[in-house]
Amino acid sequence: MPERLWEDDQMCFACGTKNPAGLHLQFTPEGEQGLRCEYVPGKIYQSFKDVVHGGFIGLLLDEVIVNLPWLRSKLLVVTAELTLRLYHPAPVEQLLIITACYDGEPRGRLVRIKGEVRLADGTLIAAARAKCMKVRGGKRT
């Protein structure tokens, strides 16, 4: 199978600036090697009444995880495996703080990253560990 060209056209649902239906997530550095994102999910992202859907929490974590190597090291990766653990329901319309950091040193094409979602008061909502693969031939605009 020929190697795919990975190109960012800014239409990503999570962070794309050109996607009119997207979340338009923005990231800031966190500490020496981490990345942070803040988001307030509305009721349109709920599962049970006033609780954010667990899959949406996974999307937020996946997005900060794959953006960490790019924004901190200009290294383009895709998620190969994501393990998510939900600890506490996330209430809708409250600030979520999503962070990611490296989980050890990269080995070959494999980059391990971990992330968390917390409320502003520090309550742990979810944690994830990911195995990401470096990709070649990618470009971001």
Secondary structure in CASP SS format (residue, H / E / C, confidence):
PFRMAT SS
TARGET T0000
AUTHOR 0000-0000-0000
METHOD secondary structure of the structure
MODEL  1
M C 1.00
P C 1.00
E C 1.00
R C 1.00
L C 1.00
W C 1.00
E E 1.00
D E 1.00
D C 1.00
Q C 1.00
M C 1.00
C C 1.00
F C 1.00
A C 1.00
C C 1.00
G C 1.00
T C 1.00
K C 1.00
N C 1.00
P C 1.00
A C 1.00
G C 1.00
L C 1.00
H C 1.00
L C 1.00
Q C 1.00
F E 1.00
T E 1.00
P E 1.00
E E 1.00
G C 1.00
E C 1.00
Q C 1.00
G E 1.00
L E 1.00
R E 1.00
C E 1.00
E E 1.00
Y E 1.00
V C 1.00
P C 1.00
G C 1.00
K H 1.00
I H 1.00
Y H 1.00
Q E 1.00
S C 1.00
F C 1.00
K C 1.00
D C 1.00
V E 1.00
V E 1.00
H C 1.00
G H 1.00
G H 1.00
F H 1.00
I H 1.00
G H 1.00
L H 1.00
L H 1.00
L H 1.00
D H 1.00
E H 1.00
V H 1.00
I H 1.00
V H 1.00
N H 1.00
L H 1.00
P H 1.00
W H 1.00
L H 1.00
R H 1.00
S H 1.00
K C 1.00
L C 1.00
L C 1.00
V E 1.00
V E 1.00
T E 1.00
A E 1.00
E E 1.00
L E 1.00
T E 1.00
L E 1.00
R E 1.00
L E 1.00
Y C 1.00
H C 1.00
P C 1.00
A C 1.00
P E 1.00
V C 1.00
E C 1.00
Q C 1.00
L C 1.00
L E 1.00
I E 1.00
I E 1.00
T E 1.00
A E 1.00
C E 1.00
Y E 1.00
D C 1.00
G C 1.00
E C 1.00
P C 1.00
R E 1.00
G C 1.00
R C 1.00
L E 1.00
V E 1.00
R E 1.00
I E 1.00
K E 1.00
G E 1.00
E E 1.00
V E 1.00
R E 1.00
L E 1.00
A C 1.00
D C 1.00
G C 1.00
T C 1.00
L E 1.00
I E 1.00
A E 1.00
A E 1.00
A E 1.00
R E 1.00
A E 1.00
K E 1.00
C E 1.00
M E 1.00
K E 1.00
V C 1.00
R C 1.00
G C 1.00
G C 1.00
K E 1.00
R E 1.00
T C 1.00
END
